[in-house]
Amino acid sequence: MFNWFKKSKTCSNCHLDSSWDGYKCVHCGYIENLAKKKTELLTQVMDFFDPKTYNPQDLYYEKQLIPERPGVYAWYFDTHFGNYFTHNNESFIRVDFDSVSSKKWFMLYIGIAGQKNGRTLRDRIHGDHLNQNSEGSTLRQSLAALLWRDIDLDASKQLNGGNEKIKLNNWIFRHAKVAWTETNEPEVVENLMLHEFGHLLPLNIDDNKKNPHRKTLKQLRKSWRKGK
C-alpha cells in the first residue's frame, strides 16, 4: 500500500502528477523501482507510451516491415469502447502520438512473440492478428465480439471467409495502430506490463486478473460465438 505522501509527488520523468500514483506513471510508463536497477527493461516499457507506430494496412501488404524476431507488441485504437466498458477516459492509457490530427489514441492490448513457442513478431502481428479467424487470434475475437453488429459481421462464420475477414480488417486499418519492441526476454516485458498496467488494458483477458472488464468481455465473446 502506498502512503498518501508518496501519492502527492509528481513523476520524476514527465513531471506530471495527475498520472502518477507514487510508484508508476500511466502517462509516460516510468516505473520508479526500475530506474536504477533495470534501465533497459524500463526503456522497453516506456517505448510503448511514446511509440513508433505502424499502420496495420501497410503491414498487411508489406509483412517484411515486421521483424522475424521475438518481442512484445501493443495495439492502439482511436476508441476505448466506452459503450461496453466505461466512459471515463482515465480508465485507459491514452497515448498522444498523433500530433497532426490530434486524434486520441488508447493502448488497449499487448501481445507477445515468445522464444519459448518459436513465434516471431511477424507471425503474431501479420499471421495471427491480420489474417486469422476469430479462434486464431484473441484480439480478433475480442474486436469481433465488440463490433460485429456495427460492421455487419456474420457471427455464424466466426471470421471464416474472405468477406468477413475483410470487414474486420477494414475497420482495423481505419482505427488501429501497432508498435513493438524486440527483446530476447519478451515474457519478462509482457509480465511487467500486465503487472503494472494490466488494469488499464481492457482487451487483455488472459493472464490479466487485474482487468476489471474481463467478465464483460468474456460474456461478449461468448455471445459472439453463439451469434447473439
N, C-alpha and C positions, 0 to 999 in steps of 0.2 A: 504494500500500500504506500502511495506517495503521501508525504505530508504537505500541508497547504502552502508551506514556504516554498517548496520546490515548484509547485504548480504556478506560482506567480512570476517566475522568471521567464525570460524570452529565449528563443532558440539561439544558440551561440553561432549558428551558421547563417541563417537568413534573418535573424533578429526580430522575428515576429513572435508575438505572444499568443495570438488567437488560435494558432495551430499547434501550440506547444503544451505538452502535459507534464513537463518537468523531467521527461526522460527521452521522448522522441518527438519529431515534428512531422505532421502529416502534410505540410506544405513542401518541404524540401527533402524529406526522408532521412534527415540527420538523426542518428541514434547515439546518444552520449557515451554509453559504455563501450562503443566500438571505436570511438575517435582516436584513442591512443593504442589500443590493443590489436585491432584488426582493420587497418585502414583500407586495404584492398577490398575486403568484404563490404565495408561501408560505402566505398565508391560504387561498387556494383549495385547496391541497393539504391543509392541516391540517383544513379543514372536513370532509373525508372520514373523519377519525379521531375527530371529535366531531360527528356528523352530525344533521341534522334528517331523519328517515326517514319514509317513507310506506308504508302497507300496499298491496301490489300489487292487492288486491281492490278497494280504494277507487279506485285509478287506473284499473282495468279498466272500472268503471262510470261514473266521472267523469273522463274524459280531460282535461277543461278544467283540472284541477288541475295538469297538466303544462305548463310554458311552451312556447310555439311559438318557441323561441329556440335558438341554438346553445349547446352546453355539454358538460360531461363528467358522467357518472353512475356510480354504484357500486352493486353488488348485494351484500347481506349475507345470510348464511344461518346458521341455528342448527345446522348440521352442517358439518364440514370434509371429509366423505367420506374419513375416515381409513382405511376398509377398502381404498380404492384407492390412496391417496397415502401417508399416514403417520399414525401415532398420536401424533406429537409436536406438541402444540398450539403450540409455539414456532415451528413451520414456517409458521404462518399469522398473519394480522393479526387479533387479537381486538379487537373494539370494544365497549366496555361502555356501551351507551345504554339498556338496559332495566333501570331501577332498580326497577321494580315486581315483576317476576318473577325478577330476577337471572339470566335466561337468557343463555347465552353466544352471542354473535354473531360471525361472521367475515366480513371483507371478502374475497371470493373473485374478484371480477370488476369491471373498469371498462370503460366504453364511451364512445364519442364521438358527438356530433351535430355534424358539422362544417359550417362555412360553405362549404367547397370543393364539397361534394356537395349542398348545399342542404337537408340533413336537419335537423330540429329535435329537441329532447328529446322532444317528444310523438310524433313519427314513430318514433323509436327505441324508447322505452320502451313506449308503447302499441301502435303499429302493428306493430313487429317482435317485441319480447320477450314480449308478452302475447297476440299474435294469430296469429303466423306458424306455418308448419310447421317442421320441423327444418332445412330448407335455407334458410329465410328468416331465421333467427336463429342465429348461432353459439352464443349462450348456451343457447337451447332445445335445440340439437343436443347440446351437452355434457351438459345436465341429463338429457335423454332417454337418452343413452348410459350415464349413471351409474345411472339409476333405472328403466329400462324393465321389468326383471324385478320390482322391488319394487312398482311401481304398475300392473303388468299392461298395459303398452303393447304394441300390435301393431306390431312393427318393420317389417312389410311396408307399412304405411300412412305411415310417416315423419311422423306427427302430422297427416296429412291426414284430415279428417273430424272432426265435432263432438265425438264421444266421446273421441277420442284427445287432442284439444286440451284438453278439459275435465279429463281425468285429470291432465295435467301442470299445468294452471293451478291446480287444487285443491291440488296439492302446493305450488306456488309461493305460493299465498295463505296457507298454513299455516306455511311455513318460511322465507319470504324477506321482506326489506325493501329499499327502494331510496331513494337520495338523489342529489341532483345539485347542480351549481353552474353558473350561467350565466356564459358568458365569450365574448368575441369572438375569443379565441385558444385554442379547445379543443384543437387539435393540440399546442400548447405544454404545456398541463397534462397531457394524456394521455402525451406523450413523457416528461415528467419523472416521472410516477407509475410508468411502466414501467421507466424507467432506474433509479430509486432503490428501488422496491418490487416490481418485476416478479417477483423470485424467490419472493415470498410471495403471488402471485396465481395460483393453480393453474388457474383456468378461462380465463385469458388465454393463448392459444397463438399468435395472430397477432402478429407483430412483437414477440414477447417471448421471445427466445432465453435469457433468464435463468431462465425457468421450468423447474425440474428435473423437472416432471411432464408436460412436453409429449409425450414419447414415449408415456407411459402413456395419456394422454387421447386422443391421436390414434389409438392402437390400439383403444381402447374405442369411439370414434366410428366407426371402420371396421367393427368388429364389429356395432355397432348398425345401420349401413346395410345390412349383409348379413343381419341378423336372427340372429346367432349369439351 
